[in-house]
Amino acid sequence: MIIPVRCFSCGKPVADKFDEYSKKIGEGQTPAKALDEVGMTRYCCRRMFLGQVDLLEEILPYARF
């Protein structure tokens, strides 16, 4: 998954929090609670994680080596 380094709207760094967010989601927390614990309080930054779609598995079969 490709996460942008900074929020598109406010410019706050967001990529460094994604690993911790993914771990909390994997443990079964709700996305809202996980984002609160990671420190993502601005709605523009929260959308960077919530709106992300993982397309890597769909693209890999078409990779040219």
PyMOL Python script that loads the backbone (N, CA, C, O; Angstrom):
from pymol import cmd

cmd.read_pdbstr("""\
ATOM      1  N   MET A   1       0.839  -1.161   0.000  1.00  0.00           N
ATOM      2  CA  MET A   1       0.000   0.000   0.000  1.00  0.00           C
ATOM      3  C   MET A   1       0.894   1.236   0.000  1.00  0.00           C
ATOM      4  O   MET A   1       1.888   1.293   0.725  1.00  0.00           O
ATOM      5  N   ILE A   2       0.551   2.184  -0.783  1.00  0.00           N
ATOM      6  CA  ILE A   2       1.322   3.413  -0.870  1.00  0.00           C
ATOM      7  C   ILE A   2       0.586   4.501  -0.092  1.00  0.00           C
ATOM      8  O   ILE A   2      -0.504   4.930  -0.470  1.00  0.00           O
ATOM      9  N   ILE A   3       1.201   4.932   0.992  1.00  0.00           N
ATOM     10  CA  ILE A   3       0.628   5.975   1.833  1.00  0.00           C
ATOM     11  C   ILE A   3       1.369   7.270   1.545  1.00  0.00           C
ATOM     12  O   ILE A   3       2.600   7.270   1.534  1.00  0.00           O
ATOM     13  N   PRO A   4       0.677   8.360   1.314  1.00  0.00           N
ATOM     14  CA  PRO A   4       1.363   9.636   1.108  1.00  0.00           C
ATOM     15  C   PRO A   4       2.158  10.040   2.351  1.00  0.00           C
ATOM     16  O   PRO A   4       1.757   9.736   3.475  1.00  0.00           O
ATOM     17  N   VAL A   5       3.266  10.712   2.148  1.00  0.00           N
ATOM     18  CA  VAL A   5       4.114  11.131   3.255  1.00  0.00           C
ATOM     19  C   VAL A   5       3.425  12.211   4.074  1.00  0.00           C
ATOM     20  O   VAL A   5       3.487  12.192   5.304  1.00  0.00           O
ATOM     21  N   ARG A   6       2.775  13.145   3.407  1.00  0.00           N
ATOM     22  CA  ARG A   6       2.105  14.253   4.098  1.00  0.00           C
ATOM     23  C   ARG A   6       0.637  14.310   3.685  1.00  0.00           C
ATOM     24  O   ARG A   6       0.252  13.832   2.617  1.00  0.00           O
ATOM     25  N   CYS A   7      -0.157  14.898   4.545  1.00  0.00           N
ATOM     26  CA  CYS A   7      -1.571  15.117   4.248  1.00  0.00           C
ATOM     27  C   CYS A   7      -1.674  16.105   3.089  1.00  0.00           C
ATOM     28  O   CYS A   7      -0.947  17.098   3.047  1.00  0.00           O
ATOM     29  N   PHE A   8      -2.568  15.833   2.158  1.00  0.00           N
ATOM     30  CA  PHE A   8      -2.721  16.699   1.000  1.00  0.00           C
ATOM     31  C   PHE A   8      -3.258  18.074   1.373  1.00  0.00           C
ATOM     32  O   PHE A   8      -2.934  19.060   0.711  1.00  0.00           O
ATOM     33  N   SER A   9      -4.068  18.157   2.416  1.00  0.00           N
ATOM     34  CA  SER A   9      -4.700  19.419   2.785  1.00  0.00           C
ATOM     35  C   SER A   9      -3.853  20.294   3.695  1.00  0.00           C
ATOM     36  O   SER A   9      -3.627  21.468   3.401  1.00  0.00           O
ATOM     37  N   CYS A  10      -3.379  19.718   4.812  1.00  0.00           N
ATOM     38  CA  CYS A  10      -2.701  20.545   5.813  1.00  0.00           C
ATOM     39  C   CYS A  10      -1.185  20.391   5.810  1.00  0.00           C
ATOM     40  O   CYS A  10      -0.487  21.236   6.370  1.00  0.00           O
ATOM     41  N   GLY A  11      -0.659  19.340   5.198  1.00  0.00           N
ATOM     42  CA  GLY A  11       0.783  19.162   5.121  1.00  0.00           C
ATOM     43  C   GLY A  11       1.406  18.458   6.313  1.00  0.00           C
ATOM     44  O   GLY A  11       2.630  18.349   6.382  1.00  0.00           O
ATOM     45  N   LYS A  12       0.597  17.974   7.261  1.00  0.00           N
ATOM     46  CA  LYS A  12       1.116  17.264   8.429  1.00  0.00           C
ATOM     47  C   LYS A  12       1.636  15.892   8.003  1.00  0.00           C
ATOM     48  O   LYS A  12       0.977  15.219   7.211  1.00  0.00           O
ATOM     49  N   PRO A  13       2.804  15.451   8.506  1.00  0.00           N
ATOM     50  CA  PRO A  13       3.316  14.114   8.173  1.00  0.00           C
ATOM     51  C   PRO A  13       2.377  13.027   8.691  1.00  0.00           C
ATOM     52  O   PRO A  13       1.985  13.047   9.858  1.00  0.00           O
ATOM     53  N   VAL A  14       2.017  12.084   7.831  1.00  0.00           N
ATOM     54  CA  VAL A  14       1.101  11.016   8.224  1.00  0.00           C
ATOM     55  C   VAL A  14       1.669   9.619   7.991  1.00  0.00           C
ATOM     56  O   VAL A  14       1.202   8.667   8.618  1.00  0.00           O
ATOM     57  N   ALA A  15       2.644   9.464   7.126  1.00  0.00           N
ATOM     58  CA  ALA A  15       3.131   8.139   6.754  1.00  0.00           C
ATOM     59  C   ALA A  15       3.789   7.405   7.917  1.00  0.00           C
ATOM     60  O   ALA A  15       3.760   6.175   7.957  1.00  0.00           O
ATOM     61  N   ASP A  16       4.377   8.124   8.855  1.00  0.00           N
ATOM     62  CA  ASP A  16       5.065   7.482   9.963  1.00  0.00           C
ATOM     63  C   ASP A  16       4.104   6.823  10.946  1.00  0.00           C
ATOM     64  O   ASP A  16       4.537   6.021  11.774  1.00  0.00           O
ATOM     65  N   LYS A  17       2.829   7.135  10.878  1.00  0.00           N
ATOM     66  CA  LYS A  17       1.849   6.578  11.794  1.00  0.00           C
ATOM     67  C   LYS A  17       1.108   5.377  11.215  1.00  0.00           C
ATOM     68  O   LYS A  17       0.314   4.749  11.916  1.00  0.00           O
ATOM     69  N   PHE A  18       1.350   5.052   9.962  1.00  0.00           N
ATOM     70  CA  PHE A  18       0.561   4.014   9.309  1.00  0.00           C
ATOM     71  C   PHE A  18       0.845   2.619   9.857  1.00  0.00           C
ATOM     72  O   PHE A  18      -0.085   1.825   9.998  1.00  0.00           O
ATOM     73  N   ASP A  19       2.091   2.297  10.167  1.00  0.00           N
ATOM     74  CA  ASP A  19       2.401   0.963  10.688  1.00  0.00           C
ATOM     75  C   ASP A  19       1.702   0.709  12.012  1.00  0.00           C
ATOM     76  O   ASP A  19       1.145  -0.368  12.226  1.00  0.00           O
ATOM     77  N   GLU A  20       1.727   1.685  12.892  1.00  0.00           N
ATOM     78  CA  GLU A  20       1.060   1.544  14.182  1.00  0.00           C
ATOM     79  C   GLU A  20      -0.455   1.437  13.995  1.00  0.00           C
ATOM     80  O   GLU A  20      -1.116   0.660  14.684  1.00  0.00           O
ATOM     81  N   TYR A  21      -0.999   2.216  13.067  1.00  0.00           N
ATOM     82  CA  TYR A  21      -2.434   2.155  12.768  1.00  0.00           C
ATOM     83  C   TYR A  21      -2.817   0.771  12.245  1.00  0.00           C
ATOM     84  O   TYR A  21      -3.830   0.211  12.665  1.00  0.00           O
ATOM     85  N   SER A  22      -2.025   0.222  11.343  1.00  0.00           N
ATOM     86  CA  SER A  22      -2.312  -1.101  10.784  1.00  0.00           C
ATOM     87  C   SER A  22      -2.268  -2.179  11.856  1.00  0.00           C
ATOM     88  O   SER A  22      -3.084  -3.101  11.851  1.00  0.00           O
ATOM     89  N   LYS A  23      -1.315  -2.061  12.776  1.00  0.00           N
ATOM     90  CA  LYS A  23      -1.204  -3.032  13.855  1.00  0.00           C
ATOM     91  C   LYS A  23      -2.447  -2.992  14.745  1.00  0.00           C
ATOM     92  O   LYS A  23      -2.955  -4.038  15.149  1.00  0.00           O
ATOM     93  N   LYS A  24      -2.929  -1.801  15.046  1.00  0.00           N
ATOM     94  CA  LYS A  24      -4.116  -1.663  15.895  1.00  0.00           C
ATOM     95  C   LYS A  24      -5.367  -2.185  15.189  1.00  0.00           C
ATOM     96  O   LYS A  24      -6.231  -2.789  15.825  1.00  0.00           O
ATOM     97  N   ILE A  25      -5.468  -1.960  13.901  1.00  0.00           N
ATOM     98  CA  ILE A  25      -6.607  -2.485  13.139  1.00  0.00           C
ATOM     99  C   ILE A  25      -6.552  -4.006  13.109  1.00  0.00           C
ATOM    100  O   ILE A  25      -7.584  -4.668  13.224  1.00  0.00           O
ATOM    101  N   GLY A  26      -5.351  -4.565  12.954  1.00  0.00           N
ATOM    102  CA  GLY A  26      -5.190  -6.016  12.961  1.00  0.00           C
ATOM    103  C   GLY A  26      -5.552  -6.648  14.292  1.00  0.00           C
ATOM    104  O   GLY A  26      -5.954  -7.811  14.338  1.00  0.00           O
ATOM    105  N   GLU A  27      -5.413  -5.898  15.374  1.00  0.00           N
ATOM    106  CA  GLU A  27      -5.775  -6.397  16.699  1.00  0.00           C
ATOM    107  C   GLU A  27      -7.277  -6.338  16.944  1.00  0.00           C
ATOM    108  O   GLU A  27      -7.759  -6.857  17.951  1.00  0.00           O
ATOM    109  N   GLY A  28      -8.021  -5.713  16.037  1.00  0.00           N
ATOM    110  CA  GLY A  28      -9.474  -5.697  16.142  1.00  0.00           C
ATOM    111  C   GLY A  28     -10.078  -4.396  16.620  1.00  0.00           C
ATOM    112  O   GLY A  28     -11.273  -4.350  16.913  1.00  0.00           O
ATOM    113  N   GLN A  29      -9.294  -3.341  16.709  1.00  0.00           N
ATOM    114  CA  GLN A  29      -9.849  -2.058  17.120  1.00  0.00           C
ATOM    115  C   GLN A  29     -10.632  -1.433  15.972  1.00  0.00           C
ATOM    116  O   GLN A  29     -10.398  -1.736  14.802  1.00  0.00           O
ATOM    117  N   THR A  30     -11.552  -0.568  16.325  1.00  0.00           N
ATOM    118  CA  THR A  30     -12.280   0.158  15.298  1.00  0.00           C
ATOM    119  C   THR A  30     -11.353   1.213  14.699  1.00  0.00           C
ATOM    120  O   THR A  30     -10.450   1.692  15.384  1.00  0.00           O
ATOM    121  N   PRO A  31     -11.558   1.584  13.436  1.00  0.00           N
ATOM    122  CA  PRO A  31     -10.701   2.600  12.826  1.00  0.00           C
ATOM    123  C   PRO A  31     -10.719   3.924  13.576  1.00  0.00           C
ATOM    124  O   PRO A  31      -9.682   4.579  13.676  1.00  0.00           O
ATOM    125  N   ALA A  32     -11.859   4.333  14.100  1.00  0.00           N
ATOM    126  CA  ALA A  32     -11.941   5.613  14.813  1.00  0.00           C
ATOM    127  C   ALA A  32     -11.074   5.596  16.069  1.00  0.00           C
ATOM    128  O   ALA A  32     -10.339   6.548  16.333  1.00  0.00           O
ATOM    129  N   LYS A  33     -11.157   4.530  16.832  1.00  0.00           N
ATOM    130  CA  LYS A  33     -10.367   4.431  18.062  1.00  0.00           C
ATOM    131  C   LYS A  33      -8.877   4.324  17.742  1.00  0.00           C
ATOM    132  O   LYS A  33      -8.052   4.927  18.429  1.00  0.00           O
ATOM    133  N   ALA A  34      -8.527   3.559  16.700  1.00  0.00           N
ATOM    134  CA  ALA A  34      -7.130   3.408  16.322  1.00  0.00           C
ATOM    135  C   ALA A  34      -6.540   4.745  15.874  1.00  0.00           C
ATOM    136  O   ALA A  34      -5.406   5.067  16.230  1.00  0.00           O
ATOM    137  N   LEU A  35      -7.288   5.518  15.105  1.00  0.00           N
ATOM    138  CA  LEU A  35      -6.801   6.826  14.666  1.00  0.00           C
ATOM    139  C   LEU A  35      -6.639   7.780  15.836  1.00  0.00           C
ATOM    140  O   LEU A  35      -5.701   8.577  15.859  1.00  0.00           O
ATOM    141  N   ASP A  36      -7.535   7.710  16.802  1.00  0.00           N
ATOM    142  CA  ASP A  36      -7.411   8.555  17.993  1.00  0.00           C
ATOM    143  C   ASP A  36      -6.151   8.203  18.781  1.00  0.00           C
ATOM    144  O   ASP A  36      -5.438   9.094  19.244  1.00  0.00           O
ATOM    145  N   GLU A  37      -5.876   6.910  18.935  1.00  0.00           N
ATOM    146  CA  GLU A  37      -4.706   6.481  19.696  1.00  0.00           C
ATOM    147  C   GLU A  37      -3.398   6.797  18.987  1.00  0.00           C
ATOM    148  O   GLU A  37      -2.382   7.038  19.640  1.00  0.00           O
ATOM    149  N   VAL A  38      -3.411   6.800  17.662  1.00  0.00           N
ATOM    150  CA  VAL A  38      -2.209   7.113  16.891  1.00  0.00           C
ATOM    151  C   VAL A  38      -1.933   8.609  16.904  1.00  0.00           C
ATOM    152  O   VAL A  38      -0.797   9.030  16.686  1.00  0.00           O
ATOM    153  N   GLY A  39      -2.948   9.409  17.154  1.00  0.00           N
ATOM    154  CA  GLY A  39      -2.769  10.855  17.225  1.00  0.00           C
ATOM    155  C   GLY A  39      -3.265  11.595  16.001  1.00  0.00           C
ATOM    156  O   GLY A  39      -2.918  12.759  15.799  1.00  0.00           O
ATOM    157  N   MET A  40      -4.065  10.945  15.186  1.00  0.00           N
ATOM    158  CA  MET A  40      -4.644  11.585  14.010  1.00  0.00           C
ATOM    159  C   MET A  40      -5.960  12.226  14.424  1.00  0.00           C
ATOM    160  O   MET A  40      -6.985  11.552  14.523  1.00  0.00           O
ATOM    161  N   THR A  41      -5.926  13.543  14.668  1.00  0.00           N
ATOM    162  CA  THR A  41      -7.121  14.220  15.162  1.00  0.00           C
ATOM    163  C   THR A  41      -7.805  15.058  14.092  1.00  0.00           C
ATOM    164  O   THR A  41      -9.009  15.297  14.180  1.00  0.00           O
ATOM    165  N   ARG A  42      -7.072  15.505  13.096  1.00  0.00           N
ATOM    166  CA  ARG A  42      -7.670  16.334  12.039  1.00  0.00           C
ATOM    167  C   ARG A  42      -8.406  15.448  11.039  1.00  0.00           C
ATOM    168  O   ARG A  42      -7.913  14.388  10.652  1.00  0.00           O
ATOM    169  N   TYR A  43      -9.569  15.886  10.633  1.00  0.00           N
ATOM    170  CA  TYR A  43     -10.358  15.071   9.712  1.00  0.00           C
ATOM    171  C   TYR A  43      -9.689  14.934   8.346  1.00  0.00           C
ATOM    172  O   TYR A  43      -9.883  13.929   7.661  1.00  0.00           O
ATOM    173  N   CYS A  44      -8.904  15.933   7.945  1.00  0.00           N
ATOM    174  CA  CYS A  44      -8.239  15.836   6.643  1.00  0.00           C
ATOM    175  C   CYS A  44      -7.146  14.769   6.679  1.00  0.00           C
ATOM    176  O   CYS A  44      -6.912  14.096   5.675  1.00  0.00           O
ATOM    177  N   CYS A  45      -6.479  14.608   7.813  1.00  0.00           N
ATOM    178  CA  CYS A  45      -5.441  13.580   7.950  1.00  0.00           C
ATOM    179  C   CYS A  45      -6.067  12.193   8.095  1.00  0.00           C
ATOM    180  O   CYS A  45      -5.531  11.210   7.583  1.00  0.00           O
ATOM    181  N   ARG A  46      -7.182  12.117   8.782  1.00  0.00           N
ATOM    182  CA  ARG A  46      -7.848  10.823   8.981  1.00  0.00           C
ATOM    183  C   ARG A  46      -8.313  10.243   7.652  1.00  0.00           C
ATOM    184  O   ARG A  46      -8.290   9.027   7.460  1.00  0.00           O
ATOM    185  N   ARG A  47      -8.734  11.103   6.739  1.00  0.00           N
ATOM    186  CA  ARG A  47      -9.208  10.602   5.448  1.00  0.00           C
ATOM    187  C   ARG A  47      -8.084   9.989   4.626  1.00  0.00           C
ATOM    188  O   ARG A  47      -8.336   9.181   3.732  1.00  0.00           O
ATOM    189  N   MET A  48      -6.831  10.374   4.925  1.00  0.00           N
ATOM    190  CA  MET A  48      -5.701   9.812   4.192  1.00  0.00           C
ATOM    191  C   MET A  48      -5.593   8.311   4.454  1.00  0.00           C
ATOM    192  O   MET A  48      -5.208   7.557   3.559  1.00  0.00           O
ATOM    193  N   PHE A  49      -5.926   7.868   5.661  1.00  0.00           N
ATOM    194  CA  PHE A  49      -5.895   6.445   5.993  1.00  0.00           C
ATOM    195  C   PHE A  49      -7.197   5.749   5.633  1.00  0.00           C
ATOM    196  O   PHE A  49      -7.182   4.645   5.088  1.00  0.00           O
ATOM    197  N   LEU A  50      -8.319   6.381   5.934  1.00  0.00           N
ATOM    198  CA  LEU A  50      -9.613   5.743   5.710  1.00  0.00           C
ATOM    199  C   LEU A  50      -9.953   5.624   4.228  1.00  0.00           C
ATOM    200  O   LEU A  50     -10.671   4.704   3.834  1.00  0.00           O
ATOM    201  N   GLY A  51      -9.458   6.525   3.416  1.00  0.00           N
ATOM    202  CA  GLY A  51      -9.761   6.498   1.993  1.00  0.00           C
ATOM    203  C   GLY A  51      -8.779   5.703   1.155  1.00  0.00           C
ATOM    204  O   GLY A  51      -8.926   5.629  -0.065  1.00  0.00           O
ATOM    205  N   GLN A  52      -7.789   5.113   1.785  1.00  0.00           N
ATOM    206  CA  GLN A  52      -6.759   4.374   1.059  1.00  0.00           C
ATOM    207  C   GLN A  52      -7.282   3.002   0.640  1.00  0.00           C
ATOM    208  O   GLN A  52      -7.892   2.304   1.450  1.00  0.00           O
ATOM    209  N   VAL A  53      -7.053   2.606  -0.606  1.00  0.00           N
ATOM    210  CA  VAL A  53      -7.473   1.322  -1.125  1.00  0.00           C
ATOM    211  C   VAL A  53      -6.221   0.542  -1.521  1.00  0.00           C
ATOM    212  O   VAL A  53      -5.364   1.058  -2.239  1.00  0.00           O
ATOM    213  N   ASP A  54      -6.118  -0.707  -1.050  1.00  0.00           N
ATOM    214  CA  ASP A  54      -4.960  -1.534  -1.336  1.00  0.00           C
ATOM    215  C   ASP A  54      -5.155  -2.243  -2.678  1.00  0.00           C
ATOM    216  O   ASP A  54      -5.942  -3.184  -2.780  1.00  0.00           O
ATOM    217  N   LEU A  55      -4.445  -1.793  -3.686  1.00  0.00           N
ATOM    218  CA  LEU A  55      -4.562  -2.369  -5.023  1.00  0.00           C
ATOM    219  C   LEU A  55      -3.337  -3.182  -5.423  1.00  0.00           C
ATOM    220  O   LEU A  55      -3.258  -3.660  -6.555  1.00  0.00           O
ATOM    221  N   LEU A  56      -2.389  -3.344  -4.521  1.00  0.00           N
ATOM    222  CA  LEU A  56      -1.143  -4.006  -4.850  1.00  0.00           C
ATOM    223  C   LEU A  56      -1.355  -5.440  -5.328  1.00  0.00           C
ATOM    224  O   LEU A  56      -0.726  -5.860  -6.299  1.00  0.00           O
ATOM    225  N   GLU A  57      -2.220  -6.190  -4.671  1.00  0.00           N
ATOM    226  CA  GLU A  57      -2.467  -7.577  -5.062  1.00  0.00           C
ATOM    227  C   GLU A  57      -3.112  -7.668  -6.448  1.00  0.00           C
ATOM    228  O   GLU A  57      -2.915  -8.657  -7.154  1.00  0.00           O
ATOM    229  N   GLU A  58      -3.870  -6.661  -6.840  1.00  0.00           N
ATOM    230  CA  GLU A  58      -4.493  -6.671  -8.155  1.00  0.00           C
ATOM    231  C   GLU A  58      -3.522  -6.275  -9.256  1.00  0.00           C
ATOM    232  O   GLU A  58      -3.684  -6.699 -10.401  1.00  0.00           O
ATOM    233  N   ILE A  59      -2.518  -5.472  -8.931  1.00  0.00           N
ATOM    234  CA  ILE A  59      -1.570  -4.973  -9.920  1.00  0.00           C
ATOM    235  C   ILE A  59      -0.417  -5.956 -10.148  1.00  0.00           C
ATOM    236  O   ILE A  59       0.127  -6.016 -11.251  1.00  0.00           O
ATOM    237  N   LEU A  60      -0.037  -6.723  -9.129  1.00  0.00           N
ATOM    238  CA  LEU A  60       1.124  -7.612  -9.224  1.00  0.00           C
ATOM    239  C   LEU A  60       1.086  -8.592 -10.398  1.00  0.00           C
ATOM    240  O   LEU A  60       2.135  -8.818 -11.001  1.00  0.00           O
ATOM    241  N   PRO A  61      -0.049  -9.186 -10.761  1.00  0.00           N
ATOM    242  CA  PRO A  61      -0.029 -10.112 -11.903  1.00  0.00           C
ATOM    243  C   PRO A  61       0.383  -9.450 -13.222  1.00  0.00           C
ATOM    244  O   PRO A  61       0.808 -10.141 -14.148  1.00  0.00           O
ATOM    245  N   TYR A  62       0.264  -8.148 -13.319  1.00  0.00           N
ATOM    246  CA  TYR A  62       0.595  -7.447 -14.556  1.00  0.00           C
ATOM    247  C   TYR A  62       1.994  -6.832 -14.536  1.00  0.00           C
ATOM    248  O   TYR A  62       2.374  -6.114 -15.460  1.00  0.00           O
ATOM    249  N   ALA A  63       2.750  -7.113 -13.490  1.00  0.00           N
ATOM    250  CA  ALA A  63       4.093  -6.514 -13.371  1.00  0.00           C
ATOM    251  C   ALA A  63       5.004  -7.066 -14.461  1.00  0.00           C
ATOM    252  O   ALA A  63       4.960  -8.252 -14.789  1.00  0.00           O
ATOM    253  N   ARG A  64       5.827  -6.184 -15.013  1.00  0.00           N
ATOM    254  CA  ARG A  64       6.774  -6.577 -16.058  1.00  0.00           C
ATOM    255  C   ARG A  64       8.156  -6.631 -15.439  1.00  0.00           C
ATOM    256  O   ARG A  64       8.628  -5.645 -14.874  1.00  0.00           O
ATOM    257  N   PHE A  65       8.796  -7.763 -15.541  1.00  0.00           N
ATOM    258  CA  PHE A  65      10.134  -7.925 -14.988  1.00  0.00           C
ATOM    259  C   PHE A  65      11.162  -8.051 -16.076  1.00  0.00           C
ATOM    260  O   PHE A  65      12.350  -8.196 -15.789  1.00  0.00           O
TER     261      PHE A  65
END
""", "prot")
cmd.dss("prot")
cmd.show_as("cartoon", "prot")
cmd.util.cbc("prot")
cmd.orient("prot")
